[in-house]
Amino acid sequence: MEDAIASPDQPDQPDQLNDTPQDQPDLRDLDVLAHLHAVEHPRVSQRSISNALGMSLGLTNAILRRLMDKGFLLARRINHNNVHYLVTPAGIDQISRRSYLYLRRTIGHVVRYKEHLRTFCRSQHDAGIREIILVGPSDLTFILEWCCEKEEIEFRQIFEVEPEGSLKPSPNSGKSHPNRGDSLIVLSENITETKVPGAIALYNILLEYKP
């Protein structure tokens, strides 16, 4: 019979995380949560988590304990080495903040990202994309629009998505939001969940940037 446990059975380690508000995880906490939420088989060891995320075993243990203490993660022992981790609804809410926090951290480097976004737009144009639709409000709208203009790609922005995942026409646009084969849908940093098929997140584009 599997025994529920409150925390992994690793030796106590000093909390090596940076100071953050007690009710909010920092980005490393969110990386661990997102990894556990995304893995196909959540029955994993702490060592496999630390290896996947490039963290020390002690730091991984401290983060897991912190996440469980805050109610973002549950754990059930499977055997001596492996634990079944379950991200709670509160933890999933925190994961939705992750993309926004990553992008906010990069806003100060927006000028350097301009060339990266232009390179991205150029590659999309070369691949046959002739329209980019930005979904949701974004701090980077003006940069993406400028890059699209320079690379001869039509740019449009909409702010709503229908429940089934189709794009909702913007008032006064005069256009239905199409199933064009040459369109690319980009989700702004303020869109944390959507069912739009084939969409790409703006923060993912930026995370590929290597200064």
PEQUIQUI-V631432 format. One record per backbone hydrogen bond with DSSP energy under -0.5 kcal/mol. NH is the residue of the N-H (numbers start at 1). CO is the residue of the C=O. If there is no record, write none. Layout:
nh = (NH NH)
co = (CO CO)
This chain:
nh = (5 10 16 24 30 31 32 33 34 35 36 37 38 39 42 44 44 49 50 51 52 53 54 55 60 61 62 63 64 65 66 67 68 69 70 71 72 73 74 75 76 77 78 79 83 84 85 85 86 88 92 93 94 95 96 97 98 98 99 101 102 103 104 105 106 106 107 107 109 110 113 114 114 115 116 117 118 119 120 121 122 123 124 125 126 127 128 129 130 131 132 133 134 134 135 135 136 136 141 144 145 146 147 148 149 150 151 152 153 154 156 158 162 165 168 173 178 183 184 186 186 187 188 190 191 192 199 200 202 205 206 207 208 208 209 211)
co = (75 8 14 21 26 27 28 29 30 31 32 33 34 35 40 42 83 45 46 47 48 49 50 50 56 57 58 59 60 61 62 63 64 65 66 68 67 67 86 5 84 3 82 82 44 76 42 83 74 72 88 89 90 91 92 94 94 95 95 97 98 99 100 101 102 103 103 104 106 107 109 110 111 111 112 113 114 115 116 117 118 119 120 121 122 123 125 124 182 182 154 184 132 156 133 186 134 158 138 140 141 142 143 144 145 146 147 149 148 130 132 134 166 162 160 170 176 180 131 133 184 200 135 137 188 190 196 185 187 201 202 203 204 205 206 209)
